[in-house]
Amino acid sequence: MFPSRPDRGHRFVKQVAITDFYFGHDWTGPGKLGVLQQMAVPPLSVVAQHLPRWLVPAAGQVLSRSAALLGIAEDEPQQRNGVTIDWSERDRFGLPRLTVRHEYTRRDRDAGDALARCARRILREAGAVTCFSRTISTFSHALGTVRMGDDPATAPLDAAGRYRGLENLYVMDGSALPTSGGVNPSLTIAANALRCATLLAAGTNRFPHPSGDAP
């Protein structure tokens, strides 16, 4: 929260991404730390639906003087995290329900805490008088449910995105990526899909090694 409105032009604020901490900072845990990006503060009309009426005017003052940074940290790949089919329940279409299992590791939580500290320091240097941290209770960009890799024991897909054991099944969405790399994976998903689709259109699903031998 700032002493005055951070954006006096009343624009939609989601313009800044901070990648300085991607390879770590004062955090020394394994893997990439992640990034910070500017996040739009929710409008008063949305917040007002969750507040008593007498608090709405005060909430408007707080929101107009607020700016937010979102910390995006990569989760460690865990075999127990994944999607399974629950045959005991059916949805309204008569299909079995999907069950998502997801748990954070200690490393995941430590990385989130480290990014939160970086975000608070940046906001205070920008003039914020106080900061409030909130953990988002959901997760985004779930990946790796049908991961791609060289080892058939751990990767259902080969390097071309073909499902091992079937000649005519390819997976080219985010399920194929074993990790997000600690950033929004949308462009990586699109690039990999184009790569695999090019091979499929060319009638090949194998990549030559630098030596010239097939994998």
PLY file of the C-alpha trace (Angstrom):
ply
format ascii 1.0
element vertex 215
property float x
property float y
property float z
element edge 214
property int vertex1
property int vertex2
end_header
0.00 0.00 0.00
1.35 3.39 -1.05
0.75 6.89 0.35
-0.96 7.89 -2.92
-2.24 6.20 -6.04
0.71 4.39 -7.76
-0.84 4.71 -11.21
-2.39 8.12 -11.60
-3.37 7.36 -15.19
-5.96 4.79 -14.01
-4.59 2.20 -16.43
-4.78 -1.58 -16.23
-1.54 -2.38 -14.43
0.20 -5.56 -15.52
3.27 -4.34 -17.35
6.37 -5.30 -15.37
8.21 -8.64 -15.08
11.31 -9.05 -12.89
13.60 -11.94 -13.81
16.60 -10.83 -11.74
16.10 -13.66 -9.24
15.58 -16.47 -11.74
19.02 -18.00 -11.13
18.83 -17.26 -7.40
19.67 -14.34 -5.19
20.25 -14.79 -1.49
18.35 -18.07 -1.84
20.58 -21.11 -2.36
18.09 -23.95 -2.84
18.15 -26.34 -5.81
16.70 -25.42 -9.20
15.58 -22.08 -10.57
14.10 -19.67 -8.06
11.49 -18.10 -10.34
10.24 -14.66 -11.38
8.10 -11.76 -10.16
5.45 -10.11 -12.29
3.14 -7.21 -11.75
-0.39 -8.27 -10.95
-3.53 -6.23 -11.44
-5.25 -5.25 -8.19
-8.86 -6.54 -8.23
-11.53 -3.89 -8.85
-13.67 -2.65 -5.99
-16.78 -4.20 -7.55
-15.26 -7.66 -7.07
-13.86 -7.06 -3.58
-17.14 -5.48 -2.40
-18.95 -8.79 -2.90
-16.89 -10.29 -0.07
-17.08 -7.42 2.44
-19.70 -5.92 4.74
-21.25 -2.84 3.15
-19.76 -0.49 5.74
-16.22 -1.59 4.78
-16.58 -0.95 1.05
-15.59 2.79 1.11
-12.43 2.01 3.09
-11.63 -0.87 0.74
-11.87 1.51 -2.20
-9.26 3.78 -0.64
-6.94 0.84 0.03
-7.28 -0.62 -3.46
-6.65 2.71 -5.19
-3.35 3.00 -3.32
-2.23 -0.60 -3.85
0.14 -2.35 -6.23
0.89 -6.05 -6.37
3.73 -8.35 -7.36
3.08 -12.03 -8.03
5.82 -14.55 -7.26
6.00 -17.50 -9.67
8.11 -20.38 -8.40
8.50 -23.76 -10.03
7.30 -26.85 -8.16
9.70 -29.75 -7.83
8.59 -32.70 -9.99
7.09 -35.40 -7.77
5.92 -38.79 -8.93
3.06 -38.80 -6.42
1.65 -35.58 -7.90
-0.58 -36.25 -10.86
-4.02 -36.91 -12.30
-5.95 -40.17 -11.84
-9.40 -41.39 -12.82
-12.00 -41.99 -10.11
-14.28 -44.67 -11.54
-16.57 -44.56 -8.49
-17.94 -41.09 -9.40
-19.42 -39.78 -12.63
-19.95 -36.22 -13.83
-23.11 -34.93 -15.48
-21.97 -36.38 -18.79
-21.57 -39.83 -17.31
-17.78 -39.73 -17.49
-15.53 -40.78 -14.61
-14.17 -37.90 -12.60
-10.56 -36.79 -12.67
-8.75 -36.53 -9.35
-5.85 -34.11 -9.08
-3.21 -34.77 -6.43
-0.79 -31.96 -5.73
1.44 -31.24 -2.74
4.23 -28.72 -2.28
7.66 -29.78 -1.10
9.70 -27.92 1.50
11.81 -26.57 -1.35
8.69 -25.21 -3.11
7.59 -23.34 0.00
11.09 -22.00 0.65
11.28 -20.68 -2.93
7.91 -18.96 -2.55
9.02 -17.36 0.71
12.25 -16.15 -0.91
10.35 -14.51 -3.78
7.95 -12.91 -1.31
10.88 -11.32 0.52
12.26 -9.99 -2.77
8.84 -8.59 -3.70
8.43 -6.81 -0.36
11.88 -5.24 -0.69
11.10 -3.97 -4.19
7.73 -2.54 -3.18
9.18 -0.78 -0.14
11.96 0.76 -2.22
9.26 1.95 -4.62
7.59 3.80 -1.76
5.14 1.35 -0.19
4.37 2.08 3.45
3.24 -1.46 4.25
3.07 -4.83 2.51
0.70 -7.75 2.81
1.53 -11.26 1.56
-1.17 -13.68 0.46
-0.71 -17.28 -0.63
-2.81 -18.17 -3.66
-4.79 -21.27 -2.80
-4.69 -22.77 -6.28
-1.95 -23.61 -8.76
-1.50 -22.71 -12.40
0.20 -24.23 -15.42
-0.01 -27.88 -14.32
2.48 -29.82 -16.43
4.15 -33.18 -16.77
1.21 -35.58 -16.49
2.39 -37.37 -19.68
5.99 -36.27 -19.62
8.46 -36.42 -22.50
11.92 -37.93 -22.02
14.59 -40.38 -23.08
13.95 -43.01 -20.40
10.88 -45.20 -21.15
10.70 -46.09 -17.43
9.94 -42.49 -16.43
8.64 -40.85 -19.63
5.56 -42.10 -21.52
6.45 -39.86 -24.51
9.54 -40.02 -26.68
11.40 -36.97 -27.95
8.89 -36.44 -30.75
5.89 -36.42 -28.41
4.77 -39.91 -29.51
3.21 -42.10 -26.84
5.44 -45.11 -26.43
3.72 -48.30 -27.61
1.28 -46.55 -29.95
2.15 -45.34 -33.43
-0.69 -42.86 -33.87
-0.93 -41.04 -30.52
0.97 -37.81 -29.96
0.79 -35.39 -27.02
1.81 -31.81 -27.76
0.30 -29.74 -24.97
1.70 -28.86 -21.57
1.36 -32.45 -20.39
4.53 -33.31 -22.32
6.75 -30.83 -20.47
8.43 -32.36 -17.40
8.99 -28.94 -15.85
7.90 -25.34 -16.37
11.32 -23.85 -15.72
9.90 -21.40 -13.18
8.19 -19.18 -15.79
4.90 -19.06 -17.67
5.26 -22.07 -20.03
2.83 -20.93 -22.75
5.45 -20.02 -25.35
7.43 -23.19 -24.62
4.28 -25.28 -25.11
3.59 -23.58 -28.45
7.20 -23.98 -29.64
7.30 -27.66 -28.72
3.96 -28.29 -30.43
5.25 -26.69 -33.63
8.43 -28.76 -33.39
6.58 -32.05 -32.94
3.97 -31.17 -35.57
6.73 -30.44 -38.11
8.18 -33.90 -37.54
4.75 -35.48 -37.77
3.98 -33.68 -41.05
7.33 -34.78 -42.44
6.48 -38.40 -41.72
9.20 -38.96 -39.13
9.11 -39.24 -35.37
12.79 -39.76 -34.69
15.53 -37.24 -34.09
19.04 -37.83 -35.46
21.89 -37.69 -32.99
24.84 -35.41 -33.75
26.73 -38.56 -34.74
24.10 -39.31 -37.37
22.71 -42.34 -35.54
19.07 -42.51 -34.57
18.31 -42.47 -30.82
0 1
1 2
2 3
3 4
4 5
5 6
6 7
7 8
8 9
9 10
10 11
11 12
12 13
13 14
14 15
15 16
16 17
17 18
18 19
19 20
20 21
21 22
22 23
23 24
24 25
25 26
26 27
27 28
28 29
29 30
30 31
31 32
32 33
33 34
34 35
35 36
36 37
37 38
38 39
39 40
40 41
41 42
42 43
43 44
44 45
45 46
46 47
47 48
48 49
49 50
50 51
51 52
52 53
53 54
54 55
55 56
56 57
57 58
58 59
59 60
60 61
61 62
62 63
63 64
64 65
65 66
66 67
67 68
68 69
69 70
70 71
71 72
72 73
73 74
74 75
75 76
76 77
77 78
78 79
79 80
80 81
81 82
82 83
83 84
84 85
85 86
86 87
87 88
88 89
89 90
90 91
91 92
92 93
93 94
94 95
95 96
96 97
97 98
98 99
99 100
100 101
101 102
102 103
103 104
104 105
105 106
106 107
107 108
108 109
109 110
110 111
111 112
112 113
113 114
114 115
115 116
116 117
117 118
118 119
119 120
120 121
121 122
122 123
123 124
124 125
125 126
126 127
127 128
128 129
129 130
130 131
131 132
132 133
133 134
134 135
135 136
136 137
137 138
138 139
139 140
140 141
141 142
142 143
143 144
144 145
145 146
146 147
147 148
148 149
149 150
150 151
151 152
152 153
153 154
154 155
155 156
156 157
157 158
158 159
159 160
160 161
161 162
162 163
163 164
164 165
165 166
166 167
167 168
168 169
169 170
170 171
171 172
172 173
173 174
174 175
175 176
176 177
177 178
178 179
179 180
180 181
181 182
182 183
183 184
184 185
185 186
186 187
187 188
188 189
189 190
190 191
191 192
192 193
193 194
194 195
195 196
196 197
197 198
198 199
199 200
200 201
201 202
202 203
203 204
204 205
205 206
206 207
207 208
208 209
209 210
210 211
211 212
212 213
213 214
